């Protein structure tokens, strides 16, 4: 091989290795990507059925039921409600009427099984996505009443 051909082979081999590495990284990133949905979006069928996602909103007043380490509650954006089941210890700041984000999967029966529950940080905090969803639902219900 001539020196020019060797350099070309090295450059092409490097580009091929870089392309393979980039595709593996992007594939790993996509499989770990978790999207956020509101109860209205979940009820309308926008949420994925075959992979985990996050649902956020407010914990409906009077919906929390505890049985040992299993908790059942309802997440609402004031327009729609989704029942959630979680096995584990709930965060200290978790309470009814407060903002929550739960990560898990949606069952065929419409119940959400959470693998992780995140609660608000202080009395004024709500996840930005959940706040936007609640504000949008309030606005939609306000226009329907008029």
Residue pairs with C-beta under 8 A, 6 or more apart in sequence:
1 9
34 52
34 53
34 54
34 103
35 47
35 48
35 53
35 54
36 53
36 54
36 55
36 56
36 101
36 129
37 46
37 47
37 53
37 54
37 55
37 56
38 55
38 56
38 57
38 77
38 80
38 129
38 130
38 133
38 136
38 137
39 55
39 57
39 75
39 76
39 77
39 79
39 80
39 81
39 82
39 133
40 77
40 79
40 80
40 133
40 137
41 47
42 55
42 80
42 82
42 106
42 112
43 80
43 82
47 53
47 55
47 106
48 106
49 106
51 105
52 103
52 104
52 105
52 115
53 103
53 104
53 105
53 106
54 101
54 102
54 103
55 75
55 82
55 84
55 101
55 102
55 104
55 112
56 75
56 99
56 100
56 101
56 102
56 127
56 129
56 130
56 133
57 75
57 76
57 77
57 99
57 100
57 130
57 133
57 134
58 75
58 76
58 77
58 78
58 97
58 98
58 99
58 100
58 130
58 134
59 73
59 74
59 75
59 76
59 94
59 95
59 96
59 97
59 98
59 99
59 100
60 73
60 74
60 75
60 76
60 81
60 96
60 97
61 96
61 97
62 96
63 72
63 73
63 74
63 96
64 71
64 72
64 73
64 96
65 71
65 72
65 73
69 87
69 88
69 89
70 85
70 86
70 87
71 85
71 86
71 87
71 90
72 83
72 84
72 85
72 86
73 83
73 84
73 86
73 96
74 81
74 82
74 83
74 84
75 81
75 82
75 84
75 100
75 102
75 112
76 82
77 130
77 133
77 134
77 136
77 137
78 134
78 137
78 138
78 141
79 137
79 140
79 141
80 137
82 110
82 111
82 112
83 110
83 111
83 112
84 102
84 104
84 111
84 112
84 113
84 114
85 111
85 112
85 113
85 114
86 102
86 104
86 113
86 114
86 117
88 117
90 117
90 119
91 117
91 118
91 119
92 119
93 119
93 120
93 121
94 100
94 117
94 119
95 119
98 119
98 120
99 119
99 120
99 125
99 126
99 127
99 130
99 131
100 117
100 118
100 119
100 120
100 130
101 117
101 118
101 127
101 129
101 130
102 112
102 114
102 116
102 117
102 118
103 114
103 115
103 116
103 117
103 118
104 112
104 113
104 114
104 115
104 116
105 112
105 113
105 115
106 112
106 113
107 113
118 127
120 126
120 127
126 134
